């Protein structure tokens, strides 16, 4: 309780509980309300899931994490950093989980604080798949669709290590992985989150099933584009049945080509993601979030049409999303909302700064990852 009071006190210092500042009436679509699942967002700026590794070896988010998210409560929606649904699914040292009771209690303090500041927050459920090492998972085996290792090294609790060859999941093991996503989603709701975002992007487990470079299975879960999309659809279906479709979103990153989840064949790409979105369309998910360098292009817009629901875009890692780009993407109906990462890292009051076209703080990449307040909770908000 005292920790929550401390976070709320910090939030008042930053001026984040004064909703009148942030909700000035401005006739710009980016700052207009949006109905997303069972949430009413006050604006169409969404904080991207951002790995920040501030939860220690226990994976328990503490007061510093609560303060970080509470400072950013004016954003229309906060998507948490990727949280692991099982110990085998942990990808990074310092990553928070949704497994142990202490982790859920830590997240409950975070969500209570965000809600007290008027915000909305969903948990990103992220199984790292082969993008990890047993020195990070605590000895739990690294798993993937196929026994293909990623090139390069990963940072573990024991220092940098080569990525291992993962255990190729047997068909009879897949229901257990789906059950992990379901339980983590139920845990997220119990911890006070407003919903969950399933992480199907950036080369982690769900994306590994989609990519022909990481999925070379010859059973019902691999081979054809439709078969490679099957596992993601089944996870989304099971989670929606458990907590309700209006509380479930999915993030994908087609053609992003990182962490060896390569998607270089245009025809295969279109067939895979077409099958995926067609399989999701009937579920009535709260939203689909697409990370892609060309959100205006035919490929992404075709996915939007086929999905038929609330559609979020994130234009990628190559450049920081700027105010004008975000304004244009929503004004031109490229998407219903825009997902921003580094701008939200550096500006706890990003909504106010962009609404009023005020100067912004520049993010410092040297402090993205660490274990303290520097570069995490010390970016200043503008005086009220």
N, C-alpha and C positions, 0 to 999 in steps of 0.2 A: 504493500500500500504506500509506504514512504517513497519507494522508487517511482511509483506512478505519480505521486504528488510532485516529486522532483522534476520528472519529465514535463508535467503540465506547467510547472513554473518556468522551465526553460522555454516552453512553447510560447508563453505569454511574453517573455523577453523578446522573442523573435516576432511578436505581433501576429502569430499564426491563428490565434483563437478569435481574432477580430474579423469576423466574416464580412463585415461591412466594407473593409478595405478591399477584399479580394472579389467581392461580388458586385462591384459597380456595374450599372447597366451600360453595356456597350453593344451596339448593333453589328457584331461580327460573329459569324457562325462558329468559329473556333471556341468562343466563350459562351456559347448557348448550351442549354441542358441537352442531355442525351439519355434516353431510356436504354439500359443495358441489362438484360436479364431481369432480375427483380430489384435492380438498383436504379436510382435516378441520379445521374452524374450532373453536377452543376456546370461543368465545362467539358471540352472534348480533348483535353490534354491528359495523356496516360503516362505514368512513370514506368519505364521499362524495367524488367527484371535485371538487376545489376549485381553481379558477384562482387562481394566486398570483404569476405572472409574475416568478419569481426566476432565470430561466435565461439572461438576457442576450440580445444580438442573435444570438449563435451558436446559441441553442437547446440548449446543453449544460448539463445539470444538474450542479452542483458540490457541494462539501462541505456547504454550507449546506442544500441540498435534501436531501442524504443524512441530515443530522442531523434535519431536520424530520420526515421519514418514520420514521426510526429511533426517535425519541422516542415515536411513536404505535404501536409494534409490538405492544402488548398488545391492540389492537382485533382482533376476529375476522378481519377482512379489511380491507386498505387498497386503495382504488381510486385510482390516481394521478390527478393533474390531467390535463386533456385534452392529448394529445400529437398533433402533426400527422403525417399519413402521407405528405405530400408538401409541397413548399414552397408550392404553390398552396393548400393546405389550412390554412395557418397563419392563425389568427384574431387573435392579439394580439402586440404587442411583448413580448419576454421569455418567450414560451411555449416549452417544450421540444419537441423533435422526436424522431422515430424514423426518421430518414432517413440522416444522415451517420454515418460510423464514429465520429467524436468524440462524437456524441450517444449512440450505443449504449454506448460505453465509459463515459460519464458515468452512464448508467442502470445499468450493471453494478455500479459502485461503490455506487449507491443500493440495489439489490436485494441485493447481498452483505451490506451493513450491516444491512438490515431482517431478512434471514434469520438473521444472526448473533445478533440480539436476539430470535429466536424468532417473527418475524412472517411474514405472508403478504401478497403485494402483486401486484395485476394492473394492467396498463396500460390506461388508457382511450384508445381510438383515435378521434380527433376530426377530421373534415374540416369546416372552418368553412363551406364553401359560399360563399354570398353575404355572410356576416357578416364581411367583411374588406375590405381595400383593397390595391391593388398597392403602395402605400408600406409595407405590412406584409409582403407576400409576397415582396418583392424583385423586383417587376416581373412576376411570374407572374400570368396573367389570373385574375380572379375568376369562378368558375363556379357554376351553379345549374341546377335543372331547367328554369326558365323565366327569361326576361329581365325580371325584375321586381325593382327595387331596394327595399331596406329604407328606410323613412323615418328621418331623423336622421343623426347623425355617429358616426364611430368614431375611436378613438385609434390613431395610426400612429407610426412612427419619425420622421415629418416633422410631427407635431402632429395636431390633430383635422382630419378630412376628412369630407365627405359620403360616404355609402355610394354606390358606383358601380352602374350598371346592369350586372348580371352577364352573362357569356356563357352562353346557353342551350345546355347540353350536347346535342350531336347523338347520335343513337342509336348511331353507330359509335364514339363516344368513351366510352360507358358501360363497356365491358369494361376500358378502361384505368383508370378510377376504381376499379372493383372490384379490379383487380390491385394498386393502391396500398394498399388496405385489407389485402389478403392479405400483401403484402411487409412492411408495417408490423407486422402481427401476428407474422409469422415473425421479424422483427427484435426484437420484444418478448421472444419466447421465448429468442432468442439472447442477449439482454441480461439474462437471469435472472429475468424476470417469471414468476409462476406461472400466468398466463393473460392474457386481454384482455377488456375491456368495450367493445363497439361503442357509440358515442355516437349514439343515435337520438332525442335530446331537444333541447329548448331552442332550436329554430329553426336548427340547423346542418344540414349537407347532407342527412343521412339523413332528418331531420325535414322538411326542405323538400320532399322527395318525397312525404311523407305528407299534408302540409297542402294543402287545395284553394286556399288563398290564395297559396301560393308555387309550386304545381305546376298549371299550366293547359295542360299538354301534351295533344295529341290522338292520341298514338301508344300503343303498348302499355305505356308507363310513366306514363300520366296519364289523366285523365278519370274513370273509375270508381274506387270505393274499392279494389277488388282490384288494379287497375292501379297505383294510387299506392303500394300496399304492396309491389309486386313488387320494386322495386330494393332495399329493405331486406332482404327475404327472400333475394334473390340474393347480396347482400354477406355475410349471415350464413352462407349455404350454402357459399360459396367459402372463407370463413375456417375454418369447421369442417372442411372437407375438407383444408385445409392444415395445421392444427395440432391438430385433434381437438376434438370438440364439448364434451368435459369441461373444456376450457380456455377456453370462450367464453361470455360473458354479453352481454346487451343492455340498455341503459337507454333508456326512453321517458318522455315527459312529455305524455300526451294532455290536451288542454283547458287547457294551461298558458298559451297565448296570449301569448307574448313574442316579440320580435324579428320581428314581423309574420307568424309562422307560426300564423295564426289557425285555430281549429277551433270554430266557433260553432254549427254545425248538429248537434244531438244524434244524429239518425238517421245522418248521414254519419259522424260520429265513431265511433259503434258499429260501423258497417259496415267502416270503414277499419281500426280496430284489431282487430276480430274477424277480418278477412281476414289481417292481419299475424300475429296469434297462432296462427291455424289453420295458416298456412304455416310457422311456426317449430316447432310442437309436435312434428313428426316428427323434427326434427334432434337432439333430446336435449341442448339447450344446458345449460350448468352452472347458469344462472339467468336470470331476467327481473327487472329492477329498474324499478319504476314510481314516478315522481314525480307525485303527485296530491294535491290538497287534501283529498280525501275517500277515503282508502284503505279504509274500511269499506263504502263504498257499493256498490250493485249493479253499476255499470259496472266498477269495478276488480276486484271479486270474481268477476265473470263472466270477465274476462281471466285471472284466476288459475286458475279451473276449466278453461278451455280450454287454457291453457298446459300444465298438468299437471306442472310441475317446481318446483324451488326458486324461491320468490317473495319478492322484497325490496320493501319500500315506503319511500318518503321522503315525508313529508306536506307538503312544499312550502317556499316561501320566505317566506310571510307571517309565520311565527313560528318561533323556534328550537325544535327538537324537545327536549322536556323528558324527564326521567327517567321520570316517571309515564306519560307517553304511550307511550314506548318499551316499558316493562314491559307495559302493557295490550295493545299491538298484538300482541306475541308471545304473551302469556298467552291472549288471546282468539282465537288462531289466525287473525288477520287476515293475517299474513305469517309466513314462516319466519325472517326477520331484518329489522332496521331499519337504514336508512341515515341517518347523521347527519353534518351539515356543521359549522356554527358551534360546536357543543359540542366537536367534535374539534379545531377550530382552537385553542380557548382552553384545552383540558385535555389535555395529552399523556398523562395517566394517567386518562382518562375511565372506563375499565373499572373501575378500583379505586374511583374516587369514586362511581360509580353503584352498584356492587356493595355498597359499605359505607355508602351514603347519606351521603356526606361533602359539605362545601361545594364549590362549583365556581367556577372563574374565569369572569368575564364577557368575551366577545370584544369587541375594539375595532375597529369597522368602518373607522376611519381608517387602519388598518395592514393591511387585507386585501391590498392591492396595493402593491408597492414593490420595492425591490432590496436590502434588508438584513435583518438579524436581528430588528429591532424588529417585534413583532406576528407573528413567524414561528417563531422558535426560543427566544424568551425568556419564554414563558408558563411559570410554575413548576409543577413537580410537587410533590405532598405529600412531606414527609420520610418515609422508610421506617420 
